Amino acid sequence: MKRRRRGEDGNGGSGSAVSSDLPIHRVARDIVKAVSENESVVLVGETGSGKSTQLPQILADSKKFAVFPGAGICVTQPRRVAAVTIAQRVAFERGTKVGKEVGYAVRFEDETSRETKIKYATEGILLRESLSDSALSRYSIVILDEAHERTLNFDILLGMLKRIQRERRRRPGEGSRIRPLKLVVMSATLEAETFCEYLGCPKLDIPGRKFPVEAFYTFSPEQDYVEAAVCATFQLHDEEPDGDILLFLTGQEEIEAAEAMISEHARNRPSATKPLAVVMLYAAMPPETQLKAFRPAPEGTRKVILATNIAETSLTIDGVRYVIDPGFVKQRRYNPNTCSDSLSVVPISRAQVKQRAGRAGRQGPGKCFHLFPESEFFKLPRASAPEIKRTNLASTVLQMKALGIEDVAAFEFLEPPPKAALVRAFEQLLSLRALSSSGSISRDGRRMCGLPVDPTLAKVILTAHKLGCLDETLKVVSLLSVESVLHFSGKRKEEAHQAHLKFLHDGGDLLTLLRILTTFRNVKDRERAKWAKDNFVNARPLRKAWNIYNQLTNQVKYVADASEAGEENPDSMEDAVMKAMITGYFANAAQRTPDGAYKTLLSNQKVHIHPASVLFKKKPETVIFTELVQTSKLYARNVGVIDAGWLPELLPDLFVVGS
């Protein structure tokens, strides 16, 4: 590696358990004054400055704001893990239990009560709340955190809140209980002028304690960046003074592979070598497991945190002095021309490079090892494209219609979405019968909005109700809402494969998952952990899927019409489930080509069945799938076998018999 000639600065938050030491408290009075005098304020502070945990408390404790249950503070986060862990931290600081004065709400989980004054929530949850309370009257202050991430929900929420502020400005009068809404937008980057211009508001900066971060680059690109990262970990461990290592990877699979490689290499090293404690951190992990990343390593041990981009800004880990950055992230992109979503590993932006490097300089001088040449840094985009520029907008358009926004194109977006993506969203919603031919939200569209899933899955659920296969379909939908169920152990991969054979269903991945969940539920509760271990199955996502299934079962009662319920037929149940899936995922129907690949019937896109699919070697004639993953090829995941004749039967407007 070569040393970078110019320095980088990190942010030096104290990381102390004493919250009064955090940089935000130096400007607490200025913040209170700005929020009291302005309807909106943009607050800029590096990760670790204390803005996420301290600002809501500063405002809640100030006499200038009437914050109480029923007129509280809502703080949004782009990720559920951040909403949960920050709420837990703030509850601890205030000496209360989560769900009392401080709570959180994420999809399928609500830990709030009538006593809650400070509520942390994902952006999507607050958007859903606006469907039932268009003025968000239960909040006096809304704080949008991590604004620099520019998620789709953030952009829509920002526009909605600007609209709500106007409405609430008009409402106060004699006897009115509703107050003007205060809005604080918090960003970890200095490029916050866009938000200020959009809201017409001032910006405040939280001063940070910065320490230099020395940057190193490779001479040439790494062919296998995971292996290179593992090598860099041990090189750093052998040559550098004390300090924990933060290694960025793109997802769970890479993290688990790196963990196995590090553990294997560590076992073969001399016993006198200083030990390494490896911990993993990614969004799908259970909260109690995630907490291991924040705990200090045992005395005389160096901690290595293998993390996704969740550790860039959302969460702060004390003790990190070294960062290893391969320079990649996993990103979902929507192609409006082929109507398909794909998950791809792509290079990060220059802003992300700086954010990652900054993690090494929070508590003292640090070092960042970039696993790419310095020349590549200058070729990277300045910032990542906002999600609104690269995401399927169907769910967003439907929500906006449900909120009474008839002319979506005229909505005051922070940045307008691509016209092609809006057109495709309308076309998809028309095909799902969520919108009428005039573009208004339909009866089914309103029902879809009543379910906490995207329109595609909501359509599947409504169809399943009519086909008499609701219960089994809800289980499949729940399984699609959790992380991987099957566990492929590194050294025992063949053993895991043999254990999974008993669950395989000729109908494909979806029915295989259904069979696993059904078998798991038939095992006695006290024996499930052992059963899961013996069968190389992840018990946690199965439990989580069952909880989601129970919640969806209750929610369907409020949106489905009992008079439309179909009669259950056990003999054709599995066919009915796959028919229901078709009505949501019709754009993902594909037919086998002579070379063993597949082409989608509506967009003529070439795809391949993922090697992890139970259908990888079987190659049935016609299939549907739920998602695409771009690696060396474009792979279809969660693949199911269908009868080609079902397509014109269920969707005669889109498919013709014999075509």
PEBELQUI-V821282 format. One line per field, one symbol per residue. ss: DSSP state (H for helix, E for strand, L for the rest). burial: I if it has 24 or more other C-alpha atoms within 12 Angstrom, else O. A space follows every 10 residues. Layout:
ss = ???
burial = ???
This chain:
ss = LEELLLLEEL LLLLLLLLHH HLHHHHHHHH HHHHHHHLLE EEEELLLLLL HHHHHHHHHH HLLLLLLELL EEEEEEELLH HHHHHHHHHH HHHLLLLELL LEEEEELLEE ELLLLLLEEE EEHHHHHHHH HHLLLLLLEE EEEELLHHHL LHHHHHHHHH HHHHHHHHHH HLLLLLLLLL LEEEEEELLL LLHHHHHHHL LEEEELLLLL LEEEEEELLL LLLLHHHHHH HHHHHHHHHL LLLEEEEELL LHHHHHHHHH HHHHHHHLLL LLLLLEEEEE ELLLLLHHHH HHHHLLLLLL LEEEEEELHH HLLLLLLLLE EEEEELLEEE EEEEELLLLE EEEEEEELLH HHHHHHHHHH HLLLLEEEEE LLLHHHHLLL LLLLLLHHHL LLLHHHHHHH HHLLLLLHHH LLLLLLLLHH HHHHHHHHHH HLLLELLLLL ELHHHHHHHL LLLLHHHHHH HHHHHHHLLH HHHHHHHHHL LLLLLELLLL LLHHHHHHHH HHHLLLLEHH HHHHHHHHHH HHLLHHHHHH HHHHLLELHH HHHHHHHHHH HHHHHHHHHL LHHHLLLLLH HHHHHHHHHH HHHHHHHHEE EELLLLLEEE LLLLLEEEEL LLLLLLLLLL LEEELLEEEE LLLEEEELLE ELLHHHHHHH LLLLLLLLL
burial = IOOOOOOIII IIIIIOOOII OIIIIIIIOO IIOIIIOOII IIIIIIIIII IIIIIIIIII OOOOIIIIII IIIIIIIIII IIIIIIIIII IOOIOOOIII IIIIIIIIOI IIOOOIIIII IIIIIIIIII IOOIIIIIII IIIIIIIIII IIIIIIIIII IIIIIOOIOO OOOOOOOIII IIIIIIIIII IIIIIIOOIO IIIIIIIIII IIIIIIIIOO OIOOIIIIII IIIIOIIOOO OIIIIIIIII IIIIIIIIII IIOOOIOOOO OOOOIIIIII IIIIIIOOOI IIIIIOIOOO OIIIIIIIII IIIIIIIIII IIIIIIIIII IIIIIIOIII IIIIIOIIII IIIIIIIIII IIIIIIIIII IIIIOIIOOI OOOIIIIIII IIIIIIIIII IIIOIOOIOO IOIIIIIIOO IIOIIIIIII IIIIIOOOII IOOIIIIIII IIIIIIIIII IIIIIIIIII IIIIIIIIII IIIIIIIIIO OOOOOIIOII OOIIIIIIII IIIIIIIOOI IOOOOOOIOO OIOOIIIIII IIIIIIIIIO IIIOIIOOII OOOOOOOOOO OOIIIIIIII IIIIIIIIII IIOOOOIIII IIOOIIIIII OIIIIIOOII IIIIIIIIII OOOIIIIIII IIIIOIIOOI IOOIOOOOO
